């Protein structure tokens, strides 16, 4: 499929590289980095174009250095075709894939409490907001945390509370609310917001409590995950696991992971099974007793989902 969001990361040990994010609303070569607070940069040798069946990267750079291995997680929105959305009190530029529950919204800031439309038709359960013109944290909303708190994708810090982030207001089927914090809504800046709602058989966003046991928690998803992102609500790094970087034969536990808030290479040591209907933890990692964890998971395949096979988390 033609991706509208590409999130790429190098895997090798050695030189550190940032996570590169590009989307078809902002356009190829417009890169933001989930492990830093940096403003958007134009990088011609990173993710360049979104193509039929894939994407093109430039030579060198953080997405194509000679001898390095990479992973890319890709999602489809609306093929780069955007429209003006006036559901909120500010006009946003939106492209949405309601079947896959994914939308990209580009939003002008105002420094006043405001709402913007997302185009999904259902209330999103997961939202990431990144300031584009100035350095700022990546603000993360998760329904399990609520509308008074946020996490930071670029940081391992625990959740914190402020009305300046989501204006203490949960997203609706048409709009997202943001407060006056400059990282979410500054008067002279533009922002990108990635929004997701759950799709049975394809995506699930929720929480679990660790038991601190080698026979760890089983997290039911209703599908075999291709990708799962996990964050302890208290201070701890963001963990990314996926089935492409681990054994596909299911005969042994997986243990490769990448830190979403770090620039280092792929690591091992967190042991888990990507099962037919969820994730089973085989150690105390991501499973500390009594700790709350939030997760974002996408399916390996879409055979049981109510849409075609071109909607996937590759």
C-alpha positions as CSV (number, residue, x, y, z in Angstrom):
1,X,0.0,0.0,0.0
2,X,1.0,3.6,-0.3
3,X,1.9,4.7,3.3
4,X,0.9,8.1,4.7
5,X,3.0,7.8,7.9
6,X,6.4,6.2,7.9
7,X,8.3,5.8,11.2
8,X,11.8,4.5,10.5
9,X,14.7,3.5,12.8
10,X,18.1,1.9,12.4
11,X,18.7,-1.4,14.2
12,X,22.5,-1.9,14.2
13,X,24.8,-1.5,17.1
14,X,27.3,1.4,16.6
15,X,26.5,4.9,15.6
16,X,23.3,6.2,17.2
17,X,20.5,7.4,14.8
18,X,17.2,9.2,15.7
19,X,13.8,7.9,14.9
20,X,12.6,9.5,11.6
21,X,8.9,10.3,11.2
22,X,7.5,11.6,7.9
23,X,3.9,11.9,6.7
24,X,2.2,12.7,3.4
25,X,0.3,15.7,4.9
26,X,3.5,17.5,5.7
27,X,5.3,16.0,2.7
28,X,8.4,13.9,2.2
29,X,11.7,15.2,3.5
30,X,9.9,17.0,6.4
31,X,11.2,15.0,9.3
32,X,10.5,15.0,13.1
33,X,12.2,12.8,15.6
34,X,10.3,11.0,18.4
35,X,13.4,10.7,20.6
36,X,14.0,14.5,20.6
37,X,12.1,17.7,21.1
38,X,13.6,19.2,17.9
39,X,11.4,21.2,15.5
40,X,10.6,19.8,12.1
41,X,13.6,19.7,9.7
42,X,13.9,19.4,5.9
43,X,16.2,16.4,5.4
44,X,16.6,15.4,1.7
45,X,18.5,12.1,2.5
46,X,15.8,10.6,4.8
47,X,12.3,9.6,3.9
48,X,11.7,11.4,0.6
49,X,8.5,10.2,-1.1
50,X,5.4,8.1,-0.5
51,X,5.0,5.7,-3.4
52,X,2.6,3.1,-4.8
53,X,3.5,0.0,-2.8
54,X,6.1,1.7,-0.5
55,X,8.3,4.7,0.0
56,X,11.7,6.1,-1.1
57,X,14.6,7.1,1.1
58,X,17.6,9.2,0.1
59,X,21.2,8.2,0.3
60,X,22.9,8.3,3.6
61,X,21.2,10.0,6.5
62,X,19.3,8.4,9.4
63,X,17.2,6.2,7.1
64,X,19.7,4.8,4.7
65,X,23.3,4.6,5.9
66,X,25.5,2.1,4.1
67,X,25.7,-1.1,6.0
68,X,23.0,-0.4,8.5
69,X,19.8,-2.3,8.9
70,X,16.4,-0.6,9.4
71,X,12.9,-1.2,10.5
72,X,9.9,1.0,9.3
73,X,6.4,1.0,10.7
74,X,3.9,2.3,8.1
75,X,0.3,3.3,8.2
76,X,-2.2,4.3,5.6
77,X,-4.5,7.4,5.9
78,X,-6.0,8.9,2.7
79,X,-3.2,8.7,0.2
80,X,-2.0,12.2,0.9
81,X,-5.3,13.7,-0.1
82,X,-6.3,16.2,2.6
83,X,-9.3,18.4,3.2
84,X,-10.2,21.4,5.4
85,X,-12.0,20.4,8.5
86,X,-14.2,23.0,10.4
87,X,-15.6,20.7,13.1
88,X,-13.6,22.5,15.7
89,X,-13.2,26.2,16.4
90,X,-10.0,26.2,14.3
91,X,-9.7,24.8,10.8
92,X,-7.5,21.8,10.6
93,X,-6.1,20.1,7.5
94,X,-7.1,16.4,7.7
95,X,-6.7,13.1,6.0
96,X,-8.4,10.1,7.6
97,X,-8.8,6.3,7.1
98,X,-11.9,5.5,9.1
99,X,-11.6,1.8,8.3
100,X,-8.2,1.6,10.0
101,X,-9.0,4.2,12.6
102,X,-6.1,6.5,11.7
103,X,-6.0,10.2,10.9
104,X,-3.4,12.9,10.4
105,X,-4.4,16.5,11.3
106,X,-2.3,19.6,10.8
107,X,-3.4,22.3,13.1
108,X,-2.6,26.0,13.6
109,X,-2.0,27.1,17.2
110,X,-3.6,30.0,19.0
111,X,-2.5,30.0,22.6
112,X,-6.2,29.9,23.6
113,X,-8.2,26.8,24.5
114,X,-9.3,25.4,21.2
115,X,-10.7,22.3,19.4
116,X,-9.8,20.9,16.1
117,X,-11.5,18.3,13.8
118,X,-9.9,14.9,13.2
119,X,-12.2,13.3,10.7
120,X,-12.4,9.8,12.2
121,X,-16.1,9.8,13.0
122,X,-15.3,8.1,16.4
123,X,-13.6,9.4,19.4
124,X,-9.8,8.7,19.3
125,X,-8.3,6.7,22.1
126,X,-4.7,7.6,21.3
127,X,-3.4,11.0,20.2
128,X,0.1,12.2,19.6
129,X,0.7,16.0,19.2
130,X,4.0,17.5,18.0
131,X,4.9,21.1,17.6
132,X,6.5,21.7,14.2
133,X,8.0,25.2,14.1
134,X,9.7,25.2,17.5
135,X,11.4,22.6,19.8
136,X,8.8,20.9,22.1
137,X,7.9,17.6,23.7
138,X,5.7,15.0,21.9
139,X,2.4,15.1,23.9
140,X,0.6,11.7,24.2
141,X,-3.0,11.2,25.1
142,X,-4.3,7.7,26.0
143,X,-7.9,7.1,27.1
144,X,-6.6,4.9,30.0
145,X,-4.7,7.9,31.4
146,X,-7.5,10.4,31.0
147,X,-7.9,14.0,29.8
148,X,-6.0,15.6,32.7
149,X,-2.7,13.9,32.0
150,X,-0.2,13.2,29.3
151,X,2.9,11.1,28.6
152,X,5.9,12.3,26.5
153,X,6.9,10.1,23.6
154,X,10.4,11.7,23.6
155,X,10.9,11.0,27.3
156,X,10.8,8.1,29.8
157,X,9.2,10.4,32.4
158,X,6.0,9.3,34.1
159,X,2.6,10.9,33.5
160,X,2.0,14.4,34.7
161,X,-1.1,16.6,35.1
162,X,-2.1,19.9,33.6
163,X,-5.2,21.5,32.0
164,X,-2.9,23.1,29.5
165,X,-2.6,19.9,27.5
166,X,-6.1,18.6,26.7
167,X,-8.1,21.3,28.5
168,X,-9.4,18.6,30.8
169,X,-11.7,17.5,27.9
170,X,-11.8,14.1,26.3
171,X,-11.9,13.9,22.5
172,X,-15.2,13.4,20.8
173,X,-16.3,11.7,17.6
174,X,-15.5,15.0,15.7
175,X,-12.9,17.0,17.7
176,X,-9.8,17.0,19.9
177,X,-9.5,19.7,22.7
178,X,-6.1,21.3,23.5
179,X,-5.3,23.8,26.2
180,X,-2.8,26.7,26.3
181,X,0.5,24.8,26.7
182,X,2.9,25.8,24.0
183,X,3.7,22.2,23.2
184,X,0.1,21.6,22.1
185,X,-1.1,25.1,21.1
186,X,1.2,28.0,20.6
187,X,0.1,31.2,18.9
188,X,2.7,31.3,16.1
189,X,3.3,27.6,15.5
190,X,1.7,24.7,13.5
191,X,1.2,21.3,14.9
192,X,0.7,17.7,13.6
193,X,-1.7,15.4,15.5
194,X,-1.8,11.7,14.8
195,X,-5.1,10.2,16.0
196,X,-6.3,6.6,16.4
197,X,-9.5,4.9,17.4
198,X,-9.8,1.1,18.0
199,X,-10.8,-1.3,15.2
200,X,-11.7,-4.8,16.4
201,X,-9.3,-7.3,15.0
202,X,-6.8,-4.7,13.9
203,X,-6.0,-2.3,16.8
204,X,-6.3,-2.1,20.6
205,X,-5.2,0.5,23.1
206,X,-5.4,-0.3,26.7
207,X,-3.6,-0.9,30.0
208,X,-2.6,-3.8,32.3
209,X,-1.1,-4.2,35.7
210,X,2.2,-6.2,36.1
211,X,2.6,-9.1,38.4
212,X,6.4,-9.2,38.7
213,X,6.5,-12.9,37.8
214,X,8.4,-15.0,35.2
215,X,5.0,-16.4,34.3
216,X,3.9,-12.9,33.5
217,X,0.7,-11.2,32.6
218,X,-1.1,-12.2,29.5
219,X,-2.6,-9.1,27.7
220,X,-5.6,-10.1,25.6
221,X,-5.9,-8.2,22.3
222,X,-8.2,-10.4,20.2
223,X,-5.5,-10.7,17.5
224,X,-1.8,-11.6,17.0
225,X,0.1,-8.3,17.2
226,X,2.5,-7.1,14.5
227,X,3.5,-4.1,16.6
228,X,3.1,-3.1,20.2
229,X,4.3,0.0,22.0
230,X,4.4,-0.2,25.8
231,X,4.9,2.6,28.4
232,X,4.8,2.2,32.2
233,X,2.8,5.1,33.6
234,X,5.6,5.7,36.1
235,X,9.1,6.6,34.9
236,X,10.4,4.1,32.3
237,X,11.4,4.0,28.6
238,X,9.0,3.4,25.8
239,X,9.3,-0.2,24.4
240,X,8.6,-1.2,20.8
241,X,8.2,-4.8,19.9
242,X,7.2,-6.2,16.5
243,X,7.1,-9.6,14.8
244,X,9.3,-8.7,11.8
245,X,12.4,-8.3,14.0
246,X,11.7,-11.5,15.9
247,X,11.2,-15.1,15.0
248,X,8.2,-15.7,12.8
249,X,8.0,-19.4,13.6
250,X,6.4,-18.8,17.1
251,X,8.5,-21.7,18.6
252,X,10.4,-19.5,21.0
253,X,9.8,-16.3,22.9
254,X,10.8,-13.0,21.3
255,X,13.2,-10.6,23.0
256,X,14.2,-7.8,20.5
257,X,13.0,-4.3,21.3
258,X,13.7,-0.6,20.4
259,X,13.2,2.4,22.6
260,X,10.9,5.0,21.1
261,X,12.5,7.7,23.2
262,X,16.1,6.7,22.5
263,X,18.5,6.9,19.6
264,X,20.3,3.6,20.3
265,X,20.3,0.4,18.4
266,X,18.0,-2.5,18.9
267,X,18.4,-4.4,22.1
268,X,17.4,-7.7,23.7
269,X,16.4,-8.8,27.2
270,X,12.6,-8.3,27.5
271,X,11.1,-11.8,26.9
272,X,7.6,-12.0,25.5
273,X,5.4,-14.1,23.2
274,X,3.4,-12.5,20.4
275,X,0.5,-15.0,20.7
276,X,-2.5,-15.7,18.4
277,X,-4.7,-13.4,20.5
278,X,-2.4,-11.2,22.6
279,X,1.0,-10.8,24.3
280,X,2.4,-13.0,27.1
281,X,5.3,-11.7,29.2
282,X,8.0,-14.2,30.3
283,X,9.9,-12.1,32.7
284,X,9.5,-9.2,35.1
285,X,10.4,-6.7,32.3
286,X,7.4,-4.6,31.3
287,X,5.7,-6.6,34.1
288,X,6.8,-5.1,37.4
289,X,4.5,-6.0,40.2
290,X,1.7,-3.5,40.8
291,X,2.8,-1.2,38.0
292,X,0.4,0.2,35.4
293,X,1.4,-0.1,31.8
294,X,-0.3,1.4,28.7
295,X,-0.1,-0.2,25.3
296,X,-0.8,0.5,21.7
297,X,-1.1,-2.6,19.5
298,X,-1.8,-3.4,15.8
299,X,-2.5,-6.7,14.2
300,X,-0.3,-8.9,12.1
301,X,-2.9,-9.4,9.5
302,X,-6.4,-8.2,8.7
303,X,-8.2,-11.4,7.6
304,X,-10.8,-11.0,10.4
305,X,-11.1,-7.3,10.0
306,X,-13.9,-5.5,8.2
307,X,-11.7,-4.0,5.4
308,X,-9.3,-5.1,2.7
309,X,-5.7,-6.4,3.1
310,X,-4.2,-3.1,2.0
311,X,-4.9,-1.7,5.5
312,X,-2.1,-3.0,7.8
313,X,0.7,-2.1,10.1
314,X,3.7,-3.3,8.1
